[in-house]
Amino acid sequence: MPTGTIRIRLRPANNSRVPFWGQLAIGLFWLAYVLFGILSNTGAQDYHFLHWVFLVFTLVYLGYVLVNNAPIFGTQSYLEFTPGYIVHKNGLFRPKQVFAAENISALELKPYQLRVRQKDGEIFALNLREVKGRNRKLRFREQLRDFAAKYSLPLQEMGSPAAA
């Protein structure tokens, strides 16, 4: 990580209808079903190749679930304070949101949300429920205050996310 950057790891938001363990259980059930179909001799004549196709799709699904929910390739959800920028990454398959200090007109820190007001009138709300742990919350507040002070940005704090 370059000097002068502080990265705060975020926990993925559990906004899917089926939780991680449920997705994993479904994938493992599919895997067992396909392996049972491959190893049994029934249906071995005409459409036995479909078991192999389904096996490939099952492994791709299990890989997607693991990569999307577990930090296999490092931290994929983070909020980073770099010189001149705030970078928000909300997961492996989602693009980064980069906020340049020169384009920010104000920062609003609410108990579970950081609002970034741009000079062009756009407002971006970052979910802070993903910041877990008291130390991370305190470090986040300190970094946000330092960033706002360094670039002379107005910071309005409402409530206390560190105590929540």
N, C-alpha and C positions, 0 to 999 in steps of 0.2 A: 504494500500500500504506500502511495507517495507520502512524503512528509507533509504535515499540515492537514491531513484528512482524518476525520473521526467517523467511523462506521458503527452504527447502532443496529444490531440484528433485530429483525422483526419476526414475530411468529406468524406463520400463514393464517389468514383469517379463515375460520371454519364456516364458509358460506355455501358449501355444497350441501345438497339435500341428503346425501349418504355420507356418513363420517368415514375417515380414513380406514379404520378397522373394518367397517362394513364393506368398503370397496375392495380391500385386501381379501376379505372372506369370500366375496363374490368371485374374484379372480382365482383364488385357490380352489373354489368349488368347480369353476369352469375347467381349470387345469386337471383336476381329478377326473371329471367327467370325460374329457378328451382322452386322457391316458387310459382310462378304462375302455373307451371305445376302440382305441388303437390296439390294445393288448387282447381284447376279446376277438373271437373269430366270427362273430355275427356281423353281417353286412359287409363282409370282406370282398364281395364280388364287384359291385358297380360303383358305389360312391365312397369307397374307403379313402380316397384322396381328400375328401372334404374334412376328414378328421385332422389331417395334417395342415390344411388351410386354417381350420379353427384353432389348432394348436398355435400356429404363428400369430393369429389375432389375439389369442389369450395371452401369450408372452408379451406382445406389444402393449396390451392393456395393463398388465401387471407392471411393466417397465414405466409406463406413463404415470400410474398411481404412485409408484415409489419415487420417481424423479420429482413429481409435482409436490409431494408431501414430506419427503425426507431430504435433508441436506447432503445428498450424495455428491454433488459437484460443488460443494462449498455453500456459503450463505447466499441464498437466492432472494430473500426478502430483507431489505435493509433501508435505512435512512442515513445518508452520508453527508457530512458537512465538509466541503472542500473549499479551498481558497476561491471565493467569488461565486460559489454555487451551492445549492442544496439539491441533492440527488435522492429521488425516491424510487425504489425498485420493489414491486409488489409480487414478485414470483418469477419463476423460471421462464414461463411462456408469456410474460407481459413485458411491454417496453418500459424503459426507464423514463421517469419524469424529471427533467432538469430545470431548475429554477435559478436563473442568473440573478445575482444581487442587484445589478443595475436595472433589472426589469421589475423588481419587487417594490410595491409602494407601501405595504404594511404587512405585518404578521400578527395573527390573532391566535393565542394559545387558549383553548377551551379545555375542560377536563378530559375529554377523550377525542379531541380533534385539533389539528393545526390547520388554520386557514391561511393560505398564501394569496394575498391580493396583488395582482399584477397592475402595472401602470396602464395597460390597455383595457382595464376594467374586468378582466377575467378573475374568477375566484376558484382556487383549487383547495379542496378539503381533503386532508390526509388523516386517515383513521389511526388514532394512537392507541386503540385497544390492543393492537398487536405488539406494543412495547411492553414486554413482561419483565417483572422484577423491579424491586425498589431501586437498586443501584443503577439500572439502565434508565429508569425514568428520571432519576436525579441527574445523571450524566447528560441525558437528552436536554433537560431544562437548562443546564449550565452551557451546553454547546449552543443552544438556540439563543440564549442571552448574549453570549460572546459574539456570535455571528451577527446579531442585530446591532450590537454596540460597535463592532468593527466596521460595518458598512452603513452606519447611521440610519438604520431602519426602525420605524416605530413598532414597538412590540407591546401588544395589549394582552395582559394575562387575566383570564377569568377562571377562578376556581383553582384547584390544585391537583393535577394529574399524578403527582408523585405520591400523594397521600391516598389516592384511589386504589 
